[in-house]
Amino acid sequence: MYSYSDFDKAFLAERNAQFRAQVDRRISGALTEDEFKPLRLMNGVYLQLHAYMLRVAIPYGTLNGAQMRQLALLAEKWDKGYGHFTTRQNIQYNWPRLRDIPDMLDALAEVGLHAIQTSGNTIRNTTADHFAGATADEIADPRPVAELIRQWSTDHPEFQFLGRKFKIAITGAETDRAVTRAHDIGLRMLRRDGEPGFEVIVGGGLGRTPMIGQVIRDFLPRADLLPYLEAVLAVYNLLGRRDNKYKARIKITVHENGIEKIRDLVEEAFLERRAAFTGVDQELLASFEAAFANPAFKTAPTDAYDAFHKADPVFRAWADTNLAPHKAPGYAIVTISLKAHGATPGDATAEQMRVMADLAERFGHDELRISHEQNVILPHVHKSDLPAVHAILSKNGLATANVGLISDIIACPGMDYCALATARSIPIAQEIATRFDELKLEHDVGPLKIKISGCINACGHHHVGHIGILGLDRAGVENYQITLGGDATETAAIGERAGPGFSADEIVPAIERLVLAYLDLRQSRGETFLAAYRRLGAAPFKAALYPEEAQADAA
């Protein structure tokens, strides 16, 4: 992991002291809320429905045990005992008092964490594959590059007041677990004739106008990354619209101007900016790669794991669902589900955070990852330690065997917390998970991504869910639209709207009809929901959602 230098520590101390003075002025009345708003947004502080909210950056989703333990301290000391992990690999505290937030920021700085650029019209927290550095299908670990981008973008003077927020994601694996095609810039690491580089994707994004990003460069040499990113940002900053905030994202700029024009402008700006880079960025990158070197993986027999897997059906169900292949022999990647049936997706109590910190330190080479799917990962666990890990998780409500299944739902906070939301997300997610647990069907259903957003801003990524649910307000009544066939991976697609929405009472039965229809329609147990939808098209699934219309058409 990257460790903060003396410069980093001094920088954070100065930023936090500055914000403490701004908070004092707000509390005293010297600043109005309107005057305070741009200052607090620069430090990750929102004003939500009920209280201020602090959004803490977890750069590229990577934590160590001490950092997770400090997040637990913040939840316990200054919030209500829990935190909410988000689809941006951040953590949110929904109930802090404004006067306490400077103390929270100082506590974060003690362990090398911050809240800078987790809000506002600037370059947000760079996200990455949550299996980075561990997965067997990885070309290279993307986190050193993500750290380079983080340092370059932090307080970059040219890009602090963009037309809208700007999001970058990077993956180093063949399987895209970072949703790169739904970001303003997506980076896919690759090699061409042995040379490391990137496929660069621009103009992706969700929200009220969802779009899949387009390739602007099929191969960018690694040494050219920062000047090329600067060129993209510079072109967007000058060309992007500022007359309408709903049309100010780069996806609209690309759509209105065309990818060819954008590419020409970016290439021109790139040639100008590349000359200003002296190679210091590559020296920094080399030092970051050393910091992210593999831990000392141990060699040990896995006989105990094999025996436990065979003998214990509860452990076997968890292992078969929540483990992923690791690049090191004898190791596995463990995903800890924060989606116990009926729980709030992404929430973890302070005690659970401490448990995960302990597990990382004892069994996981002191590393954790936060996924955009609102779960926590132990990226490096030897199989001989998995029975002990599972036993501890079970005692603390963290051993739900549902990763990738229908109850592993992504959901934004919705109208329970968010001032922008038009419908509730959390209760719908809880009801769907509880219902399919009652039916005992989710393992039979297999891989299925349900994503729920409480408004058109799409923080729950509903557009790229196999089944997406969007909550809206219809004349004061919550109404839930369903989209089908979305995909967040390397075969990314925006889901198609199925038809009229459903009331809060109707949405769970509608999802049940949809899933039961899929079970009847699939060719074999191995055909996933998404594969069946792509094979059959929307018609049979719409018939399940709207049986009255289907009967009328048949008549």
C-alpha positions in Angstrom: 0.0 0.0 0.0 0.9 3.6 -0.4 2.1 5.3 2.8 1.8 9.0 3.3 5.0 11.1 3.1 5.8 14.1 5.3 4.5 16.3 2.4 1.2 14.4 2.4 0.8 14.7 6.1 1.5 18.5 6.1 -0.8 19.0 3.2 -3.7 17.3 5.0 -3.0 19.1 8.2 -3.1 22.5 6.4 -6.3 21.6 4.5 -8.0 20.4 7.7 -7.0 23.5 9.7 -8.4 25.6 6.9 -11.7 23.8 6.9 -11.9 23.9 10.8 -11.8 27.7 10.5 -14.5 27.7 7.8 -16.8 25.5 10.0 -16.2 27.9 13.0 -17.3 30.8 10.7 -20.4 28.9 9.6 -21.4 28.0 13.2 -20.9 31.6 14.3 -23.1 32.9 11.5 -20.3 34.7 9.7 -20.9 32.4 6.7 -24.4 31.7 5.4 -25.2 28.2 4.2 -25.0 29.3 0.6 -21.5 30.8 1.2 -20.4 27.7 3.1 -21.7 25.2 0.5 -18.8 25.3 -1.9 -16.3 25.2 1.0 -17.9 22.1 2.6 -18.2 20.3 -0.8 -14.5 20.6 -1.3 -14.1 18.6 1.9 -16.7 15.9 1.3 -19.5 17.4 3.4 -23.1 17.3 2.2 -26.3 18.6 3.7 -28.8 15.7 3.5 -32.4 15.3 4.6 -31.8 15.1 8.3 -28.2 16.1 8.9 -24.8 16.8 7.4 -23.1 13.8 5.8 -19.4 13.2 5.5 -18.2 11.2 2.6 -14.7 9.7 3.1 -12.5 8.7 0.2 -11.1 5.2 0.1 -8.7 5.6 -2.8 -9.1 2.8 -5.3 -10.9 0.9 -2.6 -7.8 -0.1 -0.6 -7.5 -0.1 3.2 -5.3 -1.7 5.9 -6.5 -2.9 9.3 -5.6 0.4 11.1 -7.5 2.4 8.6 -10.6 0.2 8.9 -10.3 0.4 12.6 -10.2 4.2 12.4 -13.4 4.2 10.3 -15.0 2.2 13.1 -13.9 4.9 15.6 -15.5 7.6 13.5 -18.8 5.7 13.4 -18.8 5.0 17.1 -17.6 8.4 18.4 -19.2 10.9 16.0 -22.0 9.0 14.3 -24.6 6.4 15.2 -22.3 3.4 15.3 -22.3 2.5 11.6 -21.1 3.6 8.2 -22.3 3.1 4.7 -20.0 1.8 2.0 -20.9 3.3 -1.4 -20.8 2.4 -5.1 -17.8 4.8 -5.4 -15.6 2.8 -3.0 -16.2 5.5 -0.3 -17.8 5.4 3.1 -20.4 7.8 4.2 -21.4 8.9 7.7 -24.9 10.1 7.7 -25.3 11.7 11.2 -22.3 13.8 12.2 -22.6 17.2 13.9 -21.0 19.9 11.8 -18.9 21.0 14.7 -17.4 17.5 15.0 -16.4 17.1 11.3 -13.0 18.8 11.6 -12.2 16.4 14.4 -13.3 13.5 12.2 -11.0 14.8 9.4 -8.1 15.0 11.8 -8.7 11.5 12.9 -8.7 10.3 9.3 -5.5 12.1 8.6 -3.8 10.1 11.4 -4.1 6.9 9.3 -3.7 8.5 5.8 -7.3 9.0 4.9 -9.2 12.1 3.8 -12.4 13.4 2.3 -10.9 15.7 -0.4 -12.7 15.7 -3.8 -15.4 13.2 -2.7 -17.9 15.9 -3.8 -18.1 19.0 -6.0 -17.4 19.6 -9.7 -14.0 18.2 -9.7 -12.1 14.9 -10.3 -13.6 12.5 -7.8 -12.1 9.4 -6.0 -10.5 7.2 -8.7 -12.0 3.7 -8.5 -10.4 0.4 -9.4 -11.0 -3.3 -9.6 -11.7 -4.5 -6.0 -9.7 -7.7 -6.7 -6.7 -5.6 -7.8 -3.3 -7.2 -7.0 -4.9 -10.6 -6.3 -7.0 -11.8 -9.2 -5.8 -14.6 -11.4 -7.0 -12.8 -14.6 -5.0 -9.6 -14.0 -2.7 -8.2 -16.6 -1.2 -5.8 -14.0 -2.2 -4.2 -10.7 -4.0 -1.0 -11.5 -3.6 0.6 -8.1 -0.1 2.2 -8.6 -1.6 4.0 -11.6 -4.7 4.9 -9.6 -2.4 6.4 -6.9 -0.6 8.4 -9.6 -4.0 9.8 -10.8 -5.0 10.6 -7.3 -1.9 12.6 -6.6 -2.1 14.4 -10.0 -5.7 15.2 -9.6 -5.8 16.4 -6.0 -6.2 20.2 -6.0 -5.2 20.3 -9.6 -5.6 24.1 -10.2 -7.1 23.7 -13.7 -9.8 21.1 -12.8 -11.3 22.3 -9.5 -14.3 24.0 -11.1 -15.4 21.8 -13.9 -18.8 22.0 -15.4 -19.8 18.9 -13.4 -18.2 16.1 -11.4 -15.8 13.9 -13.2 -15.2 10.2 -12.5 -12.3 7.9 -13.5 -12.1 4.1 -13.2 -9.3 1.7 -14.0 -9.0 -2.0 -14.3 -6.0 -4.3 -14.9 -8.0 -7.4 -15.6 -9.7 -9.0 -18.5 -13.0 -9.1 -16.6 -14.1 -5.6 -15.9 -15.1 -5.3 -12.3 -14.6 -1.5 -12.2 -17.5 -0.5 -14.6 -15.1 1.4 -16.7 -17.5 1.9 -19.6 -19.9 3.9 -17.3 -17.4 6.5 -16.3 -16.3 9.8 -17.7 -12.9 8.2 -18.4 -12.4 4.5 -18.2 -8.9 2.9 -18.4 -8.3 -0.7 -19.3 -4.6 -1.8 -18.8 -3.2 -3.9 -21.6 0.0 -4.8 -23.4 0.7 -4.4 -27.1 3.8 -6.1 -28.4 5.0 -6.3 -24.8 4.6 -2.6 -24.1 2.3 -1.6 -21.3 -0.5 0.8 -22.0 -4.2 1.6 -21.8 -7.3 1.5 -23.8 -8.9 4.8 -23.0 -12.7 5.1 -22.9 -14.5 8.5 -22.6 -18.1 9.7 -22.3 -19.7 7.0 -20.2 -22.0 7.8 -17.4 -25.4 6.9 -15.9 -27.9 9.4 -14.4 -30.8 10.9 -16.4 -29.0 10.3 -19.7 -27.2 6.9 -19.4 -24.5 6.2 -22.0 -21.8 3.6 -22.5 -18.4 5.2 -23.1 -16.6 5.1 -26.4 -13.0 4.2 -27.1 -11.0 7.3 -27.9 -7.6 5.6 -27.9 -7.2 1.9 -28.4 -3.7 2.0 -27.1 -2.0 4.7 -25.1 1.6 4.1 -23.9 1.9 4.1 -20.1 4.3 7.1 -20.1 1.7 9.2 -21.9 -1.2 8.7 -19.4 -1.1 11.9 -17.4 -0.7 14.3 -20.3 -3.4 12.5 -22.2 -5.8 12.7 -19.2 -5.0 16.4 -18.9 -5.8 16.8 -22.6 -9.2 15.0 -22.2 -10.1 17.2 -19.1 -8.9 20.4 -20.8 -11.0 19.8 -23.9 -14.1 18.9 -21.8 -13.4 21.9 -19.5 -13.5 24.3 -22.5 -16.0 22.6 -24.8 -18.4 21.2 -22.2 -21.7 22.9 -21.6 -22.3 25.1 -18.6 -25.7 26.5 -19.5 -27.5 23.4 -18.2 -26.1 21.2 -15.4 -28.0 18.2 -16.7 -26.1 18.5 -20.0 -22.7 19.4 -18.5 -21.2 15.9 -18.2 -18.5 14.8 -20.8 -20.9 12.2 -22.1 -23.1 15.0 -23.5 -20.0 16.8 -24.9 -19.0 13.6 -26.7 -22.6 12.9 -27.9 -23.2 16.4 -29.2 -19.8 16.8 -30.9 -19.1 13.3 -31.9 -16.2 11.0 -30.9 -14.1 11.9 -34.0 -14.1 15.7 -33.2 -13.4 15.0 -29.6 -10.5 12.7 -30.5 -9.0 15.3 -32.8 -9.2 18.0 -30.2 -7.7 15.7 -27.5 -4.8 14.6 -29.7 -4.0 18.2 -30.5 -4.1 19.2 -26.8 -2.1 16.1 -25.9 0.8 17.0 -28.1 1.0 20.4 -26.5 0.8 19.1 -22.9 3.1 16.1 -23.3 6.1 18.4 -23.7 5.6 19.8 -20.2 6.0 16.3 -18.6 9.6 15.7 -17.7 9.3 12.1 -16.6 8.9 12.8 -12.9 5.5 11.1 -13.1 7.1 7.9 -14.3 9.6 8.0 -11.5 6.7 8.4 -9.1 4.8 5.6 -10.7 7.9 3.3 -10.3 8.0 4.2 -6.6 4.3 3.4 -6.2 4.7 0.0 -7.9 7.3 -0.8 -5.3 4.9 0.2 -2.5 2.2 -2.1 -4.0 4.5 -5.2 -4.3 2.9 -8.5 -3.5 3.0 -9.5 0.2 5.0 -12.5 1.2 2.6 -15.3 0.3 3.0 -18.4 2.5 3.2 -21.9 1.4 1.1 -24.4 3.3 -1.1 -27.5 2.6 -4.8 -27.0 1.9 -5.9 -30.4 3.1 -7.8 -29.0 6.1 -9.7 -26.6 3.7 -10.6 -29.4 1.4 -11.8 -31.6 4.2 -13.8 -28.8 5.8 -15.3 -27.9 2.4 -16.4 -31.5 1.9 -17.8 -32.0 5.5 -19.6 -28.8 6.3 -22.4 -27.7 4.0 -22.7 -24.2 5.5 -19.1 -23.6 4.9 -19.2 -25.1 1.5 -22.1 -22.8 0.4 -20.2 -19.8 1.6 -16.9 -20.9 0.0 -18.6 -21.7 -3.3 -20.3 -18.3 -3.5 -18.0 -15.8 -1.7 -14.6 -17.0 -2.8 -12.8 -16.1 -6.1 -9.6 -17.5 -7.6 -6.3 -16.0 -6.5 -3.2 -15.7 -8.5 -1.1 -17.4 -5.8 -1.3 -21.1 -5.3 -3.2 -22.1 -2.1 -4.9 -18.6 -1.8 -8.4 -17.3 -2.3 -10.0 -13.9 -2.5 -12.8 -13.6 0.1 -15.7 -11.3 -0.4 -17.5 -10.4 2.8 -21.1 -9.7 2.1 -22.6 -6.6 3.6 -26.0 -7.8 2.4 -27.4 -10.1 5.1 -31.0 -10.8 4.2 -33.1 -7.9 5.4 -30.1 -5.7 6.2 -29.3 -2.3 4.6 -27.0 -2.9 1.7 -23.5 -1.5 2.3 -24.0 -0.8 6.0 -21.4 -2.0 8.6 -21.4 -1.4 12.3 -18.3 -0.2 14.1 -17.9 -3.6 15.7 -18.1 -5.4 12.3 -15.5 -3.0 10.9 -13.2 -3.9 13.8 -13.8 -7.6 13.1 -12.8 -7.1 9.4 -9.8 -5.2 10.5 -8.7 -8.0 12.8 -9.3 -10.6 10.1 -7.1 -8.6 7.6 -4.3 -8.3 10.1 -4.5 -12.0 11.3 -5.2 -13.8 8.0 -5.1 -11.3 5.1 -1.6 -9.7 5.0 -3.2 -6.6 6.4 -5.2 -5.7 3.3 -8.8 -5.0 2.6 -10.7 -3.7 -0.4 -14.1 -2.0 -0.7 -16.1 -2.9 -3.9 -18.4 -0.7 -5.9 -20.9 -3.5 -5.1 -20.9 -2.3 -1.5 -19.1 -5.3 0.0 -15.7 -5.8 1.6 -12.9 -8.0 0.3 -10.0 -9.8 2.0 -7.9 -10.1 -1.1 -5.2 -12.5 0.2 -6.3 -15.4 2.4 -4.7 -18.8 2.4 -7.1 -21.6 2.1 -5.9 -23.2 5.3 -7.2 -20.1 7.2 -10.6 -20.0 5.6 -12.4 -22.2 8.2 -11.3 -19.9 11.0 -12.2 -16.8 8.9 -15.6 -18.2 8.2 -16.3 -19.0 11.9 -15.4 -15.4 12.9 -17.5 -13.9 10.2 -20.5 -16.2 11.2 -20.3 -15.0 14.8 -20.6 -11.3 13.6 -23.3 -11.5 11.0 -20.9 -11.3 8.1 -21.0 -14.8 6.6 -24.1 -14.5 4.3 -23.4 -16.8 1.3 -24.9 -14.6 -1.4 -22.2 -12.8 -3.3 -23.4 -12.3 -6.9 -26.8 -13.7 -6.1 -30.2 -12.0 -6.2 -30.0 -10.7 -2.6 -26.5 -9.1 -3.2 -28.3 -5.9 -4.2 -26.7 -2.6 -4.9 -28.8 0.2 -3.5 -28.3 3.9 -2.9 -29.5 5.4 0.4 -32.6 6.7 -1.3 -35.2 8.8 0.4 -34.3 7.6 3.9 -31.2 9.9 3.8 -30.7 11.7 0.5 -32.2 15.1 -0.2 -32.2 14.4 -4.0 -34.1 11.1 -3.8 -37.7 10.7 -5.0 -38.3 7.2 -3.6 -37.0 4.8 -1.0 -34.3 2.2 -2.1 -33.4 0.5 1.1 -36.8 -1.0 2.1 -37.2 -2.3 -1.5 -33.8 -4.0 -1.4 -34.6 -5.5 2.1 -37.9 -6.8 0.9 -36.5 -8.4 -2.2 -33.7 -10.1 -0.3 -36.0 -11.3 2.4 -38.6 -12.7 -0.1 -36.1 -14.7 -2.0 -34.5 -16.0 1.2 -38.0 -17.2 2.1 -38.4 -18.9 -1.3 -35.0 -20.5 -0.9 -34.4 -19.9 -4.6 -31.4 -17.6 -4.9 -28.8 -20.3 -5.3 -30.9 -22.0 -7.9 -31.4 -18.7 -9.7 -27.6 -18.2 -9.8 -25.8 -15.0 -10.8 -28.2 -12.1 -11.0 -27.4 -8.4 -10.4 -30.2 -6.3 -9.1 -29.4 -2.6 -8.7 -31.7 0.0 -7.2 -31.6 3.8 -7.4 -33.9 6.2 -5.5 -33.8 8.9 -8.2 -32.6 9.5 -11.7 -29.1 10.4 -10.6 -28.6 6.6 -10.6 -26.2 6.3 -7.6 -27.4 2.7 -7.4 -26.3 1.9 -11.0 -29.7 0.6 -11.9 -29.1 1.2 -15.6 -26.4 -1.5 -15.7 -28.2 -4.0 -13.5 -29.5 -7.3 -15.0 -32.6 -6.1 -13.3 -32.6 -2.4 -12.6 -35.1 -0.6 -10.4 -35.6 3.2 -10.5 -37.7 4.8 -7.8 -39.6 7.9 -8.9 -42.3 10.2 -7.5 -45.6 10.1 -9.3 -48.0 12.7 -7.9 -46.7 12.1 -4.4 -46.7 8.3 -4.7 -43.5 6.2 -5.0 -43.4 4.4 -8.3 -40.7 1.9 -9.4 -39.7 1.4 -13.0 -37.9 -1.8 -14.1 -35.1 -2.0 -16.7 -33.9 -5.3 -18.1 -30.6 -6.5 -19.6 -28.1 -4.0 -18.2 -24.5 -5.1 -17.8 -21.6 -3.4 -16.0 -18.8 -5.6 -17.3 -16.6 -5.6 -20.4 -19.8 -6.4 -22.4 -21.5 -3.3 -20.9 -25.0 -2.4 -21.9 -27.7 0.0 -20.7 -30.9 -1.8 -19.6 -34.1 -1.4 -21.5 -37.2 0.0 -19.7 -39.7 -2.8 -19.4 -42.9 -0.6 -19.2 -45.1 1.2 -16.7 -43.8 1.4 -13.1 -45.1 -0.4 -10.0 -46.1 0.8 -6.7 -44.1 0.0 -3.6 -46.6 -2.8 -2.8 -46.3 -4.2 -6.3 -42.6 -4.1 -7.0 -41.5 -7.2 -5.0 -44.3 -9.5 -6.5 -43.3 -8.1 -9.9 -39.7 -9.1 -9.4 -40.8 -12.5 -8.2 -42.8 -13.1 -11.3 -39.9 -12.0 -13.4 -37.4 -14.4 -11.8 -39.8 -17.3 -11.8 -40.4 -16.8 -15.5 -36.6 -16.8 -16.1 -36.4 -20.2 -14.3 -38.9 -21.6 -16.7 -37.3 -19.9 -19.8 -33.7 -20.8 -19.3 -32.2 -23.5 -21.4 -30.2 -25.0 -18.6 -29.2 -24.3 -15.0 -26.0 -22.8 -16.4 -27.8 -20.1 -18.5 -27.7 -16.9 -16.5 -30.6 -14.4 -16.4 -28.6 -12.0 -18.6 -27.8 -14.7 -21.2 -31.4 -15.8 -21.3 -32.5 -12.2 -21.8 -30.1 -11.7 -24.6 -31.1 -14.9 -26.3 -34.9 -14.4 -26.0 -35.3 -10.6 -26.0 -37.6 -8.7 -23.8 -41.0 -10.0 -24.8 -41.3 -13.1 -22.5 -40.0 -11.1 -19.5 -42.4 -8.3 -20.1 -45.2 -10.8 -20.3 -44.2 -12.0 -16.8 -44.2 -8.5 -15.5 -47.5 -7.4 -17.1 -49.6 -10.6 -17.2 -52.8 -8.7 -17.8 -51.4 -7.0 -20.9 -50.1 -10.4 -22.2 -53.5 -12.0 -21.7 -55.2 -9.1 -23.5 -52.8 -9.4 -26.4 -53.5 -13.1 -26.6 -57.2 -12.6 -26.7 
